[in-house]
Amino acid sequence: MRHLDERRESNPYPWAGSRAEMDRLEMQARVQADIISREVQILGLKRGVQLLDAGCGTGAVTRFLAASVAPTEVCAVDMDAGYLDEARKLAERYGITNVRFDLQDIEDLKLPDQTFDVSYCRLVLYHVSDPLKAVGELKRVTKKMGVVAIVDEGGVLTYPYLTKFETLVEKRGRWWNSLRTRESQNYRNAYSVLSAAGLSPIEVNPIPTFASQESPEKLRQLVSVPLKRLEIDKEPMIANGFVTEQEYVDGIEELKSFPDNPSAFWMLLSVLTIGACTSMKTD
Ligand SMILES: C[S@@+](CC[C@H](N)C(=O)[O-])C[C@H]1O[C@@H](n2cnc3c(N)ncnc32)[C@H](O)[C@@H]1O
């Protein structure tokens, strides 16, 4: 697996092996359970569907997908051995037996052509060095009648407007962009990268989830995910001069007090973009 170590050196994943990030991924999947159910429904996942989960992390979402296609085996890959160890442990703990977890780089998959009905890639594409290369690989391993499905975050809408939190998020975004390759910054949008890879037609499915004081527990959970994100990223954002200590404290305080606001409304948008491999073009 030497090539993976070399790739990691040239394009380090900022949260490789991080326990806090593993916990955050598990929390995120629990909070987004209704979004993931909707994805399963839209993709028509059921017994018999050959599925690849590309960039599976701790397998929080993989377990959900695996339960939908059981007993058919899911192939779940990630380039981080620590996350895969955790994923195997958690799958065993939750009694999920139909997943094969494998150490792989999605920009260079060691998998045969035309293997999967659905190649699914959730919250990963903006981490890879070359998203177009990664989608080219996903297309290659997908059957001709199959689809490549990319899930991206579509942003958050809050009422009342959270000025200090938004400033912190915006500045965090600049720090994050500073770590990305030029190719990665060019292809932040799933539609553009699926289109450039020759997938057609492309279907865009915005999937919202929201909470207000009518569901205070869900409101708290929705807020807890970005809170954890910012807590994990505090040190590098500040150390690299993208955020001041005061901006961090102000943004976090505003976010923490949000669920106590009697008129609080939080909406998270997730976007499932699906590209079909049945192209009229010869490739
Ligand atoms: C934000 S996590 C998402 C994990 C999972 N899909 C989920 O939604 O919970 C991103 C994952 O992509 C993995 N990753 C990043 N670049 C990768 C690459 N080139 N090949 C395989 N996995 C990669 C990281 O190791 C990490 O586990």
PDBQT file of the ligand as one rigid body, heavy atoms in Angstrom, charges set to zero:
ROOT
HETATM    1  C1  LIG A 301     -16.129  13.377   5.443  1.00  0.00    +0.000 C 
HETATM    2  S1  LIG A 301     -15.640  11.700   5.434  1.00  0.00    +0.000 S 
HETATM    3  C2  LIG A 301     -17.134  10.950   4.817  1.00  0.00    +0.000 C 
HETATM    4  C3  LIG A 301     -17.273   9.513   5.238  1.00  0.00    +0.000 C 
HETATM    5  C4  LIG A 301     -18.592   8.849   4.868  1.00  0.00    +0.000 C 
HETATM    6  N1  LIG A 301     -18.831   8.845   3.432  1.00  0.00    +0.000 N 
HETATM    7  C5  LIG A 301     -19.761   9.494   5.585  1.00  0.00    +0.000 C 
HETATM    8  O1  LIG A 301     -20.577  10.179   4.941  1.00  0.00    +0.000 OA
HETATM    9  O2  LIG A 301     -19.838   9.329   6.818  1.00  0.00    +0.000 OA
HETATM   10  C6  LIG A 301     -14.528  11.614   4.054  1.00  0.00    +0.000 C 
HETATM   11  C7  LIG A 301     -13.840  10.254   3.913  1.00  0.00    +0.000 C 
HETATM   12  O3  LIG A 301     -13.220  10.196   2.626  1.00  0.00    +0.000 OA
HETATM   13  C8  LIG A 301     -12.010   9.485   2.759  1.00  0.00    +0.000 C 
HETATM   14  N2  LIG A 301     -11.158   9.824   1.602  1.00  0.00    +0.000 N 
HETATM   15  C9  LIG A 301     -10.646  11.020   1.288  1.00  0.00    +0.000 A 
HETATM   16  N3  LIG A 301      -9.950  10.931   0.132  1.00  0.00    +0.000 NA
HETATM   17  C10 LIG A 301     -10.041   9.639  -0.290  1.00  0.00    +0.000 A 
HETATM   18  C11 LIG A 301      -9.533   8.918  -1.411  1.00  0.00    +0.000 A 
HETATM   19  N4  LIG A 301      -8.798   9.508  -2.351  1.00  0.00    +0.000 N 
HETATM   20  N5  LIG A 301      -9.824   7.603  -1.516  1.00  0.00    +0.000 NA
HETATM   21  C12 LIG A 301     -10.567   6.980  -0.573  1.00  0.00    +0.000 A 
HETATM   22  N6  LIG A 301     -11.075   7.610   0.511  1.00  0.00    +0.000 NA
HETATM   23  C13 LIG A 301     -10.818   8.921   0.645  1.00  0.00    +0.000 A 
HETATM   24  C14 LIG A 301     -11.452   9.933   4.091  1.00  0.00    +0.000 C 
HETATM   25  O4  LIG A 301     -10.478   9.029   4.591  1.00  0.00    +0.000 OA
HETATM   26  C15 LIG A 301     -12.722   9.983   4.939  1.00  0.00    +0.000 C 
HETATM   27  O5  LIG A 301     -12.971   8.764   5.558  1.00  0.00    +0.000 OA
ENDROOT
TORSDOF 0
